[in-house]
Amino acid sequence: MKFLFSSLGKKIQVAITGILLSTFLVFHLINNLVLFTGADNFNQMVSFLESIKPIIRIMEFGLLVIILTHVINAIYLTVSNKKAAANRYAGSSETSSLNSRTMIISGTIILLFFIIHLRYIWYTYQAHLFGDNETYYDVLLRNEMGYLGHMPTAIFYIIAIIFIASHLKHGVQSALKTFGLAEDSRWKFLYVGAVVFWGLIPFAFIMIVVAIQIGIIS
């Protein structure tokens, strides 16, 4: 148990929770890609998820625990690294603090993104705050603040997703190093393959937002 609260233990916790969050993103993307198949298919999918809500609630609670574990340990490590950097020579300290600032900024924007996403789309689904004859599909496409048919919201989503991609790239590289898998070793293919998580998945999410804005999904 003591190991979990050590610096290395916290790094491993951040790495494992990061992998779990990336896995969640894959399944979330698959659900969202159903939008391209039409309103009926998307509404049927969400209705099915509604029919197993107790299971979904357990999964959501697990996701919340994973997010909190990831964020709390990441903040702790960032603060610790900044303190350690102060005792190093100038060049190293500057590089370390730059990486730390980048992670903090991206983390803050991602947190704001989650708050907006939960406040509008997720809460509307949970509370069934639908208009007359409005469906789950229609809610996403609303031209209102917080929904993807609203251009300023869509632009913010795209910016946030780009930051998520940057966060994922740094996180994947850090996770691999935490597990002792050096980039200049036989494990290099993992660094190359990681582009699926920090590149292709965010790109696909952006394409969904763009498709809604230009009317491909309407």
C-alpha positions in Angstrom: 0.0 0.0 0.0 2.9 2.4 0.8 4.2 1.9 -2.7 1.0 3.4 -4.2 1.7 6.7 -2.4 5.3 6.9 -3.5 6.3 9.0 -6.5 6.7 5.9 -8.7 3.4 4.5 -7.5 1.6 7.7 -8.4 3.3 7.6 -11.8 2.0 4.1 -12.4 -1.5 5.1 -11.2 -1.5 8.0 -13.7 -0.3 5.7 -16.4 -2.9 3.0 -15.8 -5.8 5.4 -15.4 -4.6 7.2 -18.5 -4.8 3.9 -20.4 -8.3 3.3 -19.0 -9.4 6.8 -20.1 -8.0 6.2 -23.6 -10.0 3.0 -23.8 -13.1 4.9 -22.7 -12.5 7.4 -25.5 -12.4 4.5 -28.1 -15.8 3.2 -27.0 -17.2 6.8 -26.8 -16.0 7.5 -30.3 -17.6 4.3 -31.6 -20.9 5.4 -30.1 -20.6 8.9 -31.7 -19.7 7.5 -35.1 -23.2 6.0 -35.2 -24.3 9.6 -36.0 -23.1 9.1 -39.5 -25.6 6.3 -40.0 -28.6 8.5 -39.3 -30.9 9.6 -36.6 -32.8 6.3 -36.2 -29.7 4.3 -35.5 -28.3 6.8 -33.1 -31.6 7.1 -31.2 -31.9 3.4 -31.0 -28.4 3.1 -29.6 -29.0 5.7 -26.9 -32.4 4.2 -26.1 -30.6 0.8 -25.5 -28.1 2.5 -23.2 -31.1 4.0 -21.3 -32.6 0.5 -20.9 -29.4 -0.6 -19.0 -29.1 2.5 -17.0 -28.1 0.7 -13.7 -25.1 -0.8 -15.4 -24.3 2.5 -17.1 -24.4 4.2 -13.7 -21.9 1.8 -12.2 -19.6 2.3 -15.2 -20.0 6.1 -14.8 -19.1 5.9 -11.1 -16.0 3.8 -12.1 -15.1 6.4 -14.7 -15.4 9.2 -12.1 -13.0 7.3 -9.8 -10.6 6.8 -12.6 -10.7 10.5 -13.6 -10.2 11.7 -10.0 -7.3 9.3 -9.4 -5.7 10.4 -12.7 -6.2 14.2 -12.0 -5.2 14.2 -8.3 -2.0 12.2 -8.9 -1.1 14.1 -12.1 -1.4 17.4 -10.1 0.7 16.0 -7.3 3.4 14.9 -9.7 3.4 18.2 -11.6 3.9 20.2 -8.4 6.6 17.8 -7.2 8.4 18.1 -10.5 8.3 21.9 -10.4 9.8 21.8 -6.9 12.5 19.4 -8.0 13.2 21.4 -11.2 14.1 24.4 -9.0 17.1 22.5 -7.7 18.5 21.6 -11.1 20.6 23.6 -13.6 18.9 26.3 -15.6 18.4 24.5 -18.9 16.7 21.4 -17.4 14.5 23.5 -15.1 13.3 25.6 -17.9 12.3 22.6 -20.0 10.6 20.8 -17.1 8.6 23.9 -16.1 7.5 24.4 -19.8 6.2 20.8 -20.0 4.4 21.3 -16.6 2.8 24.5 -17.7 1.6 22.9 -20.9 0.0 20.0 -19.0 -1.7 22.4 -16.6 -3.1 24.6 -19.3 -4.4 21.7 -21.4 -5.7 20.0 -18.2 -7.7 23.2 -17.3 -9.2 23.5 -20.8 -10.1 19.8 -20.8 -11.8 20.2 -17.4 -13.8 23.1 -18.7 -14.7 21.0 -21.8 -16.0 18.2 -19.6 -18.0 20.6 -17.4 -19.7 22.1 -20.5 -20.3 18.7 -22.1 -21.8 17.3 -18.9 -23.8 20.5 -18.1 -25.5 20.6 -21.5 -25.6 17.3 -23.5 -25.2 14.7 -20.7 -27.6 16.5 -18.3 -30.2 17.1 -21.1 -30.1 13.3 -21.8 -30.4 12.3 -18.2 -33.2 14.7 -17.3 -35.0 14.2 -20.6 -35.2 17.9 -21.2 -36.5 17.5 -24.8 -38.7 19.8 -26.8 -41.8 18.6 -28.7 -40.9 15.6 -30.9 -37.2 16.2 -30.1 -35.0 13.1 -30.0 -31.5 12.4 -28.7 -30.1 13.0 -32.2 -31.9 16.4 -32.3 -30.5 17.5 -29.0 -26.9 17.1 -30.2 -27.7 19.3 -33.2 -29.3 22.1 -31.3 -28.1 25.6 -32.4 -27.8 26.7 -28.8 -24.9 27.3 -26.4 -23.5 23.9 -25.3 -24.7 21.9 -28.2 -22.8 20.9 -31.4 -25.1 22.8 -33.8 -23.9 26.0 -32.2 -20.8 27.3 -34.0 -19.0 29.0 -31.0 -19.5 25.8 -29.0 -18.3 23.7 -31.9 -15.2 25.8 -32.2 -14.5 25.5 -28.5 -15.0 21.7 -28.8 -12.4 21.5 -31.6 -9.9 23.6 -29.6 -10.5 21.4 -26.5 -10.1 18.2 -28.5 -6.8 19.5 -29.9 -5.6 20.1 -26.3 -6.8 16.6 -25.5 -4.7 15.2 -28.3 -1.6 17.1 -27.0 -2.4 15.9 -23.5 -2.8 12.3 -24.7 0.5 12.4 -26.7 2.5 13.6 -23.7 0.6 11.2 -21.4 1.2 8.1 -23.6 4.9 8.9 -23.9 5.2 9.4 -20.1 3.2 6.1 -19.5 5.5 4.1 -21.7 8.6 5.5 -20.0 7.1 4.9 -16.6 6.8 1.2 -17.5 10.5 1.2 -18.6 9.7 1.0 -22.4 12.3 3.3 -23.9 11.6 5.0 -27.3 15.0 4.0 -28.7 14.5 0.3 -27.9 12.6 -2.6 -29.5 9.5 -1.0 -28.0 9.6 1.9 -30.4 6.6 0.5 -32.3 4.5 1.3 -29.3 5.4 5.0 -29.6 4.5 4.9 -33.3 1.3 3.0 -32.7 0.3 5.4 -30.0 -0.7 7.9 -32.7 -4.0 6.0 -32.9 -4.8 7.3 -29.4 -3.5 10.8 -29.5 -3.9 11.4 -33.3 -6.6 9.4 -35.0 -9.2 9.3 -32.2 -9.1 13.1 -31.6 -9.2 13.7 -35.4 -12.3 11.5 -35.7 -14.1 13.5 -32.9 -13.2 16.7 -34.7 -14.6 15.3 -38.0 -17.9 14.6 -36.2 -18.1 18.2 -35.0 -17.2 19.5 -38.4 -19.7 17.2 -40.1 -22.5 18.6 -37.9 -21.4 22.2 -38.7 -21.3 21.7 -42.5 -24.6 19.7 -42.6 -23.3 16.2 -43.3 -24.8 15.2 -40.1 -28.2 17.0 -39.9 
